[in-house]
Amino acid sequence: MVYSTNMNKRQKTSKEGCSEEVGLETRGKQKVSSELLAVPIQKAKSEVDTENLLERVVNKRNLYEAYKRVKRNKGSNGIDGMRVDELLPYLQQNVDTLISNLLNGKYRPNPVRRKEIPKPNGGIRLLGIPTVIDRLVQQAIAQVVNDIFDKDFSDNSYGFRPNRSAHMALEKSIEYINDGYRYVVDMDLEKFFDTVNHDILMALIARKIKDKRLLKLIRRFLNSGILVNGVVVSNEDGAPQGGPLSPLLSNIMLDELDKELEKRGHKFVRYADDSNIYVKSKRAGHRVLQNITKFLEGNLKLKVNQQKSDVASLIKRKFLGYSYYYTRDGAKLRVHKKSYERLKEKIRKLTNRNISMNFNYRLKKLKEIIVGWVNYYKLANMGDKLRHIDSWIRRRLRACIWKTWKKVKTRFKNLAKLGVPKYKAWEYANTRKGYWRISKSCKCQSQNAQKL
């Protein structure tokens, strides 16, 4: 780790009475808990804590941690074409220049690359993909700024926060429902990441961060622009999804909503821009929806989607891909119908027998999809669904295999190897039935054939 000569000299002094800058460097070397630096003993001291944050951002240890996160997250390239695997060689040659430009205010973020992702229910989600270097700098900023803001975020906020997950949000919702709050105010923010007001967001950040250089750098990222069809379009509002900094900025903005809900005594759960407020009656829900809509559109200048926002019984709404049902033991979770259909659509594309694909690669991709899906929906009761999907996948795979066995001789030989009696194997090999029909007929009972 490289530090300046002056910094090394100052670190030799005792910690008592030393400047906060020295304390921060000592923290970096001895891995002192960030909580020790964040204790608000005096107002004046808490202000000093955030006056030199840019030095913590460009600290080489922090940049290295940011590099590891960017590399682990992978992702596609930005407008300059640099790939993630090219980042380390670049840093080895240019890290000192990068740090100097950040400290001197000469660093200029590149416009993000626009990418359109179709939504399952129609419409398009707009992503802004920064360059790899910009992602590194954003990640370095997020690692420092998150320690300052996260400790004051609401306990009911679960999205994009350390040691919190969607499963925890769902478990909290079940707790509220079983306490008698069986109606939900499901609020949908219309194009939240594209409509965030920059002035309001920067004012919220400036409440805790006093380093004007860092504030200026964050503002530059917000105003970096978007490359659309070869033309850079300026963005007056929004924090485009796709960069490491946007989730933190969204939490800073929506923490104002959390604080307002807590002040009013509401039971709620928020995951990113998905907010559910739990009430005991439909009438109370409509009143809450009306009042909170006024707060969001008046104070935060955000747009509430009136068509998607509603007050309803829990069993009629979806939250984080799950839905609810009631039993004698209370509310339980199940996989929402749309989530299940989305899984089937992915499997349908991957097991399309008309698409030529290495069978082992097909199995590998199938495993990735199934394991990820099961791990996310493990809180739900889905035994019947899993048995059905398993049988359906096997049949589709048999259809893929059958199509590759084009000749009668090949079909007969391979079926015999799988333990099908020869007379039956010959019958199936000469069949005129279609691929889907035969994929069910030729399912034999031998132990080897069950692998299909």
C-alpha positions as CSV (number, residue, x, y, z in Angstrom):
1,M,0.0,0.0,0.0
2,V,1.4,3.4,-1.0
3,Y,0.9,6.4,1.3
4,S,2.4,9.8,1.2
5,T,5.5,10.6,3.2
6,N,3.7,13.1,5.4
7,M,1.0,10.6,6.1
8,N,3.5,8.0,7.2
9,K,5.1,10.5,9.6
10,R,1.8,11.5,11.2
11,Q,0.8,7.8,11.7
12,K,3.8,7.3,14.1
13,T,2.1,9.7,16.6
14,S,-0.2,8.6,19.3
15,K,-3.9,8.2,18.4
16,E,-5.0,10.6,21.2
17,G,-5.5,14.1,20.1
18,C,-4.5,13.3,16.5
19,S,-6.5,14.7,13.6
20,E,-9.4,12.8,12.1
21,E,-7.4,12.3,8.9
22,V,-4.8,10.3,10.8
23,G,-7.6,8.3,12.5
24,L,-9.0,7.4,9.1
25,E,-5.6,6.2,7.8
26,T,-5.1,4.2,11.0
27,R,-8.4,2.6,10.4
28,G,-7.4,1.6,7.0
29,K,-4.2,-0.1,8.2
30,Q,-5.5,-1.8,11.4
31,K,-9.0,-2.7,10.2
32,V,-10.7,-0.8,13.0
33,S,-14.5,-1.1,12.9
34,S,-16.2,1.7,11.0
35,E,-18.6,2.1,13.9
36,L,-15.8,3.6,16.0
37,L,-15.3,6.4,13.5
38,A,-19.0,7.0,13.2
39,V,-19.9,7.6,16.9
40,P,-21.4,11.1,17.0
41,I,-19.8,12.2,20.3
42,Q,-19.9,15.8,19.3
43,K,-21.6,17.6,16.5
44,A,-18.4,19.3,15.5
45,K,-16.5,16.0,15.4
46,S,-19.1,14.3,13.2
47,E,-18.8,17.2,10.7
48,V,-15.0,16.8,10.6
49,D,-15.5,13.0,9.9
50,T,-17.0,13.8,6.5
51,E,-14.8,16.7,5.4
52,N,-12.0,14.6,3.9
53,L,-14.0,11.6,2.6
54,L,-12.4,11.8,-0.9
55,E,-9.1,10.7,0.6
56,R,-10.8,7.6,1.9
57,V,-12.4,7.0,-1.5
58,V,-9.1,7.1,-3.3
59,N,-7.2,5.1,-0.7
60,K,-5.6,2.3,-2.6
61,R,-7.0,-0.3,-0.2
62,N,-10.5,1.0,-0.8
63,L,-9.9,1.0,-4.6
64,Y,-8.6,-2.6,-4.5
65,E,-11.8,-3.7,-2.6
66,A,-13.8,-1.8,-5.2
67,Y,-11.9,-3.6,-8.0
68,K,-12.7,-7.0,-6.5
69,R,-16.4,-6.1,-6.3
70,V,-16.5,-4.9,-9.9
71,K,-14.7,-8.0,-11.1
72,R,-17.0,-10.3,-9.1
73,N,-20.1,-8.6,-10.5
74,K,-18.8,-8.9,-14.1
75,G,-21.2,-7.0,-16.4
76,S,-20.8,-5.7,-19.9
77,N,-18.6,-2.9,-21.2
78,G,-19.5,0.8,-21.4
79,I,-19.1,3.1,-24.3
80,D,-15.3,2.9,-24.3
81,G,-15.4,-0.9,-24.9
82,M,-13.1,-1.8,-22.0
83,R,-14.0,-5.2,-20.5
84,V,-13.8,-6.1,-16.8
85,D,-10.8,-8.4,-17.4
86,E,-8.9,-5.4,-18.8
87,L,-9.4,-3.3,-15.6
88,L,-6.5,-4.7,-13.6
89,P,-3.8,-4.1,-16.2
90,Y,-5.1,-0.6,-16.6
91,L,-5.0,0.1,-12.9
92,Q,-1.4,-1.2,-12.6
93,Q,-0.3,1.4,-15.0
94,N,-2.6,4.3,-14.3
95,V,-3.8,4.1,-10.7
96,D,-1.7,7.1,-9.6
97,T,-3.0,9.2,-12.4
98,L,-6.6,8.2,-11.6
99,I,-6.1,9.1,-7.9
100,S,-4.5,12.4,-8.8
101,N,-7.4,13.3,-11.2
102,L,-10.0,12.4,-8.6
103,L,-8.2,14.6,-5.9
104,N,-7.7,17.5,-8.2
105,G,-11.2,17.5,-9.6
106,K,-10.1,16.7,-13.1
107,Y,-11.9,13.3,-13.4
108,R,-14.8,13.4,-15.8
109,P,-17.2,10.4,-15.9
110,N,-18.2,9.1,-19.3
111,P,-21.8,8.9,-20.5
112,V,-23.5,5.7,-19.7
113,R,-24.5,3.2,-22.4
114,R,-28.3,2.8,-22.7
115,K,-29.6,-0.7,-22.7
116,E,-33.3,-1.7,-22.9
117,I,-34.5,-4.7,-20.9
118,P,-38.0,-5.9,-21.7
119,K,-40.2,-6.3,-18.6
120,P,-42.2,-9.6,-18.1
121,N,-45.5,-7.7,-18.0
122,G,-44.7,-5.5,-21.0
123,G,-42.8,-2.3,-21.2
124,I,-39.1,-1.6,-21.1
125,R,-36.7,-1.2,-18.2
126,L,-33.9,1.3,-19.1
127,L,-30.4,0.5,-17.8
128,G,-27.4,2.8,-18.0
129,I,-24.2,0.9,-18.1
130,P,-21.1,3.0,-17.0
131,T,-17.6,2.3,-18.3
132,V,-15.5,-0.1,-16.2
133,I,-13.4,2.7,-14.8
134,D,-16.5,4.7,-13.8
135,R,-17.9,1.5,-12.1
136,L,-14.7,1.2,-10.1
137,V,-14.9,4.8,-8.9
138,Q,-18.6,4.5,-8.2
139,Q,-18.0,1.4,-6.1
140,A,-15.2,3.1,-4.2
141,I,-17.6,6.0,-3.4
142,A,-20.4,3.6,-2.4
143,Q,-18.2,1.7,0.0
144,V,-17.3,4.9,1.9
145,V,-20.6,6.7,1.7
146,N,-22.7,3.6,2.6
147,D,-21.0,3.3,6.0
148,I,-22.1,6.9,6.8
149,F,-25.8,6.5,5.7
150,D,-26.6,2.9,6.3
151,K,-26.6,3.0,10.1
152,D,-29.4,5.6,10.1
153,F,-31.6,3.9,7.5
154,S,-34.9,2.4,8.6
155,D,-35.0,-1.1,10.0
156,N,-37.9,-1.7,7.5
157,S,-35.7,-1.1,4.5
158,Y,-34.1,-4.3,3.1
159,G,-33.0,-3.5,-0.5
160,F,-29.3,-3.2,-1.4
161,R,-28.1,-3.1,2.1
162,P,-25.4,-5.2,3.8
163,N,-26.6,-8.2,5.8
164,R,-30.2,-7.7,4.5
165,S,-32.1,-9.6,1.9
166,A,-35.5,-10.0,0.1
167,H,-36.1,-13.1,2.4
168,M,-35.9,-10.9,5.5
169,A,-38.4,-8.4,3.9
170,L,-40.8,-11.2,3.2
171,E,-40.5,-12.7,6.7
172,K,-41.2,-9.2,8.2
173,S,-44.3,-8.9,6.0
174,I,-45.6,-12.2,7.3
175,E,-45.0,-10.9,10.8
176,Y,-47.2,-7.9,10.2
177,I,-49.9,-10.0,8.5
178,N,-50.1,-12.4,11.4
179,D,-50.5,-9.4,13.7
180,G,-53.8,-8.5,12.0
181,Y,-52.6,-6.2,9.2
182,R,-54.3,-8.1,6.3
183,Y,-54.6,-5.3,3.8
184,V,-51.7,-3.8,1.9
185,V,-51.1,-0.4,0.3
186,D,-49.0,-1.5,-2.6
187,M,-47.3,1.6,-3.9
188,D,-45.6,1.6,-7.3
189,L,-43.3,4.5,-8.3
190,E,-43.4,5.2,-12.0
191,K,-39.9,5.0,-13.5
192,F,-38.3,5.8,-10.2
193,F,-34.6,5.5,-11.3
194,D,-35.3,7.8,-14.3
195,T,-37.2,10.5,-12.3
196,V,-35.1,11.1,-9.2
197,N,-34.7,14.9,-8.7
198,H,-30.9,15.7,-8.6
199,D,-31.3,18.8,-6.5
200,I,-33.3,17.1,-3.8
201,L,-31.0,14.0,-3.8
202,M,-27.9,16.2,-3.5
203,A,-29.4,18.2,-0.7
204,L,-30.1,14.9,1.2
205,I,-26.5,13.7,0.6
206,A,-25.1,17.1,1.7
207,R,-26.8,16.7,5.1
208,K,-24.1,14.2,6.2
209,I,-21.3,14.7,3.7
210,K,-19.3,17.9,4.0
211,D,-16.6,17.1,1.5
212,K,-17.5,19.4,-1.4
213,R,-15.1,17.6,-3.7
214,L,-16.9,14.4,-3.2
215,L,-20.3,16.0,-3.6
216,K,-19.2,17.5,-6.9
217,L,-18.0,14.1,-8.1
218,I,-21.3,12.5,-7.3
219,R,-23.1,15.3,-9.1
220,R,-20.9,14.7,-12.1
221,F,-21.9,11.0,-12.2
222,L,-25.6,12.1,-12.0
223,N,-25.1,14.5,-14.9
224,S,-22.8,12.4,-17.0
225,G,-25.4,11.9,-19.7
226,I,-26.7,8.9,-21.7
227,L,-25.4,7.6,-25.1
228,V,-28.5,6.9,-27.3
229,N,-27.9,5.9,-30.9
230,G,-24.5,7.5,-31.0
231,V,-25.7,10.8,-29.5
232,V,-25.0,11.9,-25.9
233,V,-28.3,13.0,-24.2
234,S,-28.0,15.1,-21.1
235,N,-30.1,13.9,-18.1
236,E,-31.6,16.6,-15.8
237,D,-33.2,13.9,-13.6
238,G,-32.7,10.3,-12.7
239,A,-30.0,7.9,-11.4
240,P,-29.8,5.3,-14.1
241,Q,-29.8,1.7,-13.0
242,G,-26.7,-0.2,-13.8
243,G,-24.0,1.5,-11.7
244,P,-22.9,0.5,-8.2
245,L,-23.8,3.9,-6.9
246,S,-27.5,4.1,-8.0
247,P,-28.9,1.6,-5.4
248,L,-27.3,3.6,-2.5
249,L,-28.6,6.9,-4.0
250,S,-32.1,5.4,-4.2
251,N,-32.0,4.3,-0.6
252,I,-30.9,7.8,0.5
253,M,-33.8,9.3,-1.4
254,L,-36.4,6.8,-0.2
255,D,-35.2,6.9,3.4
256,E,-37.2,10.2,3.5
257,L,-40.3,8.1,2.8
258,D,-39.3,5.6,5.5
259,K,-38.9,8.3,8.1
260,E,-42.3,9.8,7.2
261,L,-44.0,6.4,7.5
262,E,-42.3,5.7,10.9
263,K,-43.3,9.2,12.1
264,R,-46.9,8.3,11.2
265,G,-46.7,4.9,13.0
266,H,-47.3,2.8,9.9
267,K,-46.3,-0.9,9.5
268,F,-44.3,-1.2,6.3
269,V,-41.6,-3.0,4.4
270,R,-39.6,-1.5,1.6
271,Y,-37.2,-3.3,-0.8
272,A,-35.6,-0.7,-3.1
273,D,-38.5,1.1,-4.8
274,D,-41.1,-1.6,-3.9
275,S,-43.0,-0.3,-0.8
276,N,-45.8,-2.2,1.0
277,I,-47.7,-0.5,3.8
278,Y,-49.8,-2.8,6.0
279,V,-53.1,-1.7,7.4
280,K,-56.1,-3.4,9.1
281,S,-58.9,-2.1,6.8
282,K,-59.4,-1.1,3.2
283,R,-60.7,2.3,4.2
284,A,-57.6,3.0,6.2
285,G,-55.5,1.8,3.2
286,H,-57.1,4.3,0.8
287,R,-56.5,7.1,3.3
288,V,-52.8,6.1,3.6
289,L,-52.4,5.8,-0.1
290,Q,-53.8,9.3,-0.7
291,N,-51.6,11.0,2.0
292,I,-48.4,9.2,1.1
293,T,-48.9,10.0,-2.6
294,K,-49.1,13.7,-1.7
295,F,-45.9,13.4,0.3
296,L,-44.0,11.6,-2.5
297,E,-45.2,13.9,-5.3
298,G,-45.0,17.1,-3.2
299,N,-41.9,16.7,-1.1
300,L,-39.7,14.3,-3.2
301,K,-41.0,15.1,-6.7
302,L,-41.6,11.4,-7.4
303,K,-44.4,10.1,-9.6
304,V,-46.8,7.4,-8.2
305,N,-48.2,5.1,-10.8
306,Q,-51.9,5.3,-10.0
307,Q,-52.8,2.3,-12.3
308,K,-50.5,-0.1,-10.5
309,S,-50.8,1.2,-7.0
310,D,-53.7,-0.2,-5.1
311,V,-55.2,-1.2,-1.7
312,A,-56.2,-4.9,-1.6
313,S,-56.2,-8.0,0.5
314,L,-52.7,-9.7,0.7
315,I,-53.8,-12.8,-1.3
316,K,-54.5,-10.6,-4.3
317,R,-51.1,-8.8,-4.5
318,K,-47.6,-9.8,-5.4
319,F,-44.5,-8.8,-3.4
320,L,-40.9,-9.7,-4.6
321,G,-42.2,-12.5,-6.7
322,Y,-44.2,-14.1,-3.9
323,S,-47.9,-14.1,-3.0
324,Y,-49.7,-15.1,0.2
325,Y,-52.3,-17.5,1.4
326,Y,-53.9,-18.2,4.8
327,T,-53.9,-21.4,6.9
328,R,-54.9,-22.2,10.4
329,D,-51.3,-21.4,11.5
330,G,-51.4,-18.0,9.9
331,A,-50.2,-16.5,6.6
332,K,-47.8,-18.4,4.4
333,L,-45.9,-17.7,1.3
334,R,-46.3,-19.2,-2.2
335,V,-44.8,-18.6,-5.6
336,H,-46.8,-16.1,-7.5
337,K,-48.3,-17.4,-10.8
338,K,-46.4,-14.9,-12.9
339,S,-43.1,-15.9,-11.3
340,Y,-43.8,-19.5,-12.0
341,E,-44.7,-18.8,-15.7
342,R,-41.6,-16.7,-16.1
343,L,-39.5,-19.7,-15.0
344,K,-41.3,-22.0,-17.4
345,E,-40.6,-19.5,-20.2
346,K,-36.9,-19.5,-19.5
347,I,-36.9,-23.3,-19.5
348,R,-38.9,-23.4,-22.6
349,K,-36.4,-21.4,-24.5
350,L,-33.4,-23.4,-23.1
351,T,-35.0,-26.8,-24.0
352,N,-36.2,-25.8,-27.4
353,R,-35.4,-28.8,-29.6
354,N,-35.3,-26.7,-32.7
355,I,-32.2,-24.9,-31.3
356,S,-28.9,-26.8,-31.8
357,M,-27.0,-26.8,-28.5
358,N,-24.5,-29.1,-26.8
359,F,-26.5,-31.2,-24.4
360,N,-24.1,-30.9,-21.5
361,Y,-24.1,-27.1,-21.9
362,R,-27.9,-27.2,-22.0
363,L,-27.9,-29.2,-18.7
364,K,-25.4,-26.8,-17.2
365,K,-27.5,-23.7,-18.0
366,L,-30.7,-25.5,-16.8
367,K,-29.0,-26.3,-13.5
368,E,-28.1,-22.6,-13.0
369,I,-31.6,-21.5,-13.6
370,I,-33.3,-24.1,-11.4
371,V,-30.8,-23.8,-8.5
372,G,-31.1,-20.0,-8.5
373,W,-34.9,-20.1,-8.7
374,V,-35.2,-22.7,-5.9
375,N,-32.8,-20.8,-3.6
376,Y,-34.8,-17.6,-4.1
377,Y,-38.3,-19.1,-3.7
378,K,-37.3,-21.5,-0.9
379,L,-39.6,-19.7,1.6
380,A,-42.6,-20.8,-0.4
381,N,-44.6,-24.0,-0.3
382,M,-43.9,-25.3,-3.8
383,G,-43.5,-29.1,-3.6
384,D,-46.2,-29.8,-6.2
385,K,-44.8,-27.2,-8.5
386,L,-41.3,-28.6,-8.3
387,R,-42.5,-32.1,-9.0
388,H,-44.5,-30.9,-12.1
389,I,-41.6,-28.8,-13.4
390,D,-39.2,-31.7,-12.9
391,S,-41.4,-34.1,-15.0
392,W,-41.9,-31.4,-17.6
393,I,-38.2,-30.7,-18.0
394,R,-37.3,-34.4,-18.4
395,R,-39.9,-34.8,-21.1
396,R,-38.6,-31.7,-23.0
397,L,-35.0,-33.1,-22.7
398,R,-36.1,-36.4,-24.0
399,A,-37.7,-34.7,-27.0
400,C,-34.3,-32.9,-27.6
401,I,-32.4,-36.2,-27.4
402,W,-34.9,-38.0,-29.7
403,K,-34.5,-35.4,-32.4
404,T,-30.7,-35.9,-32.4
405,W,-31.2,-39.6,-32.9
406,K,-32.3,-39.2,-36.5
407,K,-31.8,-42.7,-37.9
408,V,-33.8,-45.8,-36.9
409,K,-30.6,-47.7,-36.3
410,T,-29.3,-45.0,-33.9
411,R,-32.6,-44.9,-32.0
412,F,-32.8,-48.6,-31.6
413,K,-29.2,-48.9,-30.4
414,N,-29.4,-46.1,-27.9
415,L,-32.8,-47.3,-26.5
416,A,-31.4,-50.8,-26.0
417,K,-28.4,-49.4,-24.1
418,L,-30.8,-47.6,-21.8
419,G,-32.5,-50.9,-20.9
420,V,-35.6,-50.8,-23.2
421,P,-36.5,-54.4,-24.3
422,K,-35.4,-54.9,-27.9
423,Y,-38.8,-55.6,-29.3
424,K,-40.0,-52.3,-27.7
425,A,-36.9,-50.4,-28.8
426,W,-37.5,-51.5,-32.4
427,E,-41.1,-50.4,-32.2
428,Y,-40.2,-47.0,-30.9
429,A,-37.3,-46.6,-33.4
430,N,-39.7,-47.1,-36.3
431,T,-42.5,-45.0,-34.9
432,R,-44.1,-42.2,-37.0
433,K,-45.2,-40.2,-33.9
434,G,-43.9,-36.7,-33.4
435,Y,-41.1,-35.7,-31.0
436,W,-43.3,-34.4,-28.2
437,R,-45.6,-37.5,-28.4
438,I,-42.8,-40.0,-28.4
439,S,-41.0,-38.2,-25.6
440,K,-43.7,-39.5,-23.3
441,S,-44.1,-42.9,-24.9
442,C,-40.5,-44.0,-24.8
443,K,-40.0,-43.3,-21.1
444,C,-38.9,-46.7,-19.8
445,Q,-38.7,-47.9,-16.3
446,S,-35.1,-49.1,-16.2
447,Q,-32.7,-47.5,-13.8
448,N,-30.5,-46.1,-16.5
449,A,-33.4,-44.6,-18.4
450,Q,-34.6,-42.7,-15.4
451,K,-31.5,-40.4,-15.8
452,L,-33.4,-38.9,-18.8
